[in-house]
Amino acid sequence: MTSTTTNIFGATSTTEEVLSGTDLRGKRILGLTTPFGFHSTATEVAAGVDLTGKRVIVTGGAAGIGIETVRTLALAGAEITLAVRRPDAARPVAEKLRQATGNAALEVRPLDLSDLRSVQSFVDDWTGPLHILVNNAGIMAVPELEKTPQGFELQFGTNYLGHFALTLGLHRALAAAHGARVVSVSSIAHLFSPVIFDDLGFDFVPYTPFGAYGQSKSAAMLLSVGITRKWAEDGILSNSLNPGAIATGLQKHTGGLKTPVERRKTPEQGAATSVLLAASPLLEGISGRYFEDCNEAELLTKRPADLTGGYAAYALDTENADRLWDVSQQLVRGIGE
Ligand SMILES: NC(=O)c1ccc[n+]([C@@H]2O[C@H](COP(=O)([O-])OP(=O)(O)OC[C@H]3O[C@@H](n4cnc5c(N)ncnc54)[C@H](OP(=O)(O)O)[C@@H]3O)[C@@H](O)[C@H]2O)c1
């Protein structure tokens, strides 16, 4: 049976149209391009977009790329919750953003993605519809194997599983928005590892900081594919992205950003693809895909040595997405039920 999904701008597409874009085994339609590119800023991407009356959550919204994502969506008139693990540090950032944007509807709420109890409490406190969820927060290259309070490897637990639990817990709120968007901030580093289903916690496979980061970012991409497959009929669309190389607190374990200067972006440029996926009418009806530099990325058959771009099939594979969804539901049992 054909059903129709309406996005938050009022445009409609059939569920079949949405789902056909996710099938890597034959039905994939050609890569989506936009007038934007590497140098585009979040402000340029959001020009003309009106988010008045739209409710948004940005995880990690008080640092790095998150700040620029919040700033841009706030200028477009959205009501925004900055979901952060250090509320005291985030409050002055939110106040500056209120003053800079003239948008008073910015609030800070505590959320520690590495602890499922904190995710549960955030979800329990949320009421009403949610139009845009930007799963942005993350940690990178934790030097030694560390585990979350519930026993998951820290990067998988924070970057992926916490966001999975959050998204699942907010399902009803997203469905109630009638055309919600979920954005998964992934990374080119997903090319370092697929999801290792047989050993998610590095209990057998030797732990490496970027192997674990790569796994978590492949999982983040699969989450968008999973949302597309499970929730398109609720009108919920989701895409993932690589923001590019931006000097932020993310590189605290790696001695700073090592990317050559000409390939780096400013935070404003780094937030552009997030804002495109969160709020641009150019993405109407598009779901389950991966973007970089504001355009759909190209499928690779091998990881390029210079990590210039592209994605690995394993990170958008529908069987992997279904499997990860099922496994994750088991791991976060209780959240949102
Ligand atoms: N910067 C890049 O070059 C780059 C490249 C590819 C992908 N990305 C991705 O872009 C996203 C944003 O990164 P960024 O560069 O803006 O880094 P950032 O400045 O370090 O910001 C990351 C945010 O995530 C938050 N966070 C970390 N652990 C958390 C937890 N357990 N619970 C809740 N929040 C948590 C951080 O909070 P605290 O301030 O409390 O630490 C911070 O607000 C990440 O997903 C990252 O993987 C970035």
The ligand as a Gaussian input file, in Angstrom:
#p B3LYP/6-31G(d) Opt

LIG

0 1
 N       35.721000      18.708000      13.804000
 C       35.914000      17.860000      12.820000
 O       36.901000      17.977000      12.062000
 C       34.953000      16.740000      12.592000
 C       35.174000      15.888000      11.495000
 C       34.285000      14.835000      11.268000
 C       33.213000      14.660000      12.120000
 N       33.025000      15.494000      13.181000
 C       31.887000      15.246000      14.062000
 O       31.208000      16.465000      14.294000
 C       30.531000      16.392000      15.553000
 C       30.803000      17.672000      16.331000
 O       32.178000      17.699000      16.643000
 P       32.992000      19.040000      16.896000
 O       34.111000      19.041000      15.942000
 O       32.094000      20.186000      16.981000
 O       33.635000      18.686000      18.312000
 P       33.538000      19.390000      19.738000
 O       33.767000      20.853000      19.599000
 O       34.427000      18.624000      20.637000
 O       32.035000      19.181000      20.118000
 C       31.561000      17.912000      20.475000
 C       30.431000      18.085000      21.443000
 O       29.992000      16.789000      21.863000
 C       29.813000      16.847000      23.258000
 N       29.893000      15.562000      23.932000
 C       30.959000      14.742000      24.056000
 N       30.649000      13.681000      24.817000
 C       29.349000      13.831000      25.180000
 C       28.459000      13.085000      25.972000
 N       28.843000      11.955000      26.586000
 N       27.205000      13.534000      26.121000
 C       26.793000      14.679000      25.537000
 N       27.603000      15.445000      24.794000
 C       28.866000      15.023000      24.601000
 C       30.907000      17.762000      23.735000
 O       30.659000      18.182000      25.041000
 P       31.839000      18.748000      25.976000
 O       32.016000      20.163000      25.542000
 O       31.272000      18.590000      27.335000
 O       33.035000      17.884000      25.717000
 C       30.826000      18.849000      22.688000
 O       29.798000      19.747000      23.010000
 C       31.020000      15.128000      16.224000
 O       30.050000      14.120000      16.084000
 C       32.258000      14.765000      15.445000
 O       32.540000      13.379000      15.470000
 C       33.857000      16.532000      13.420000

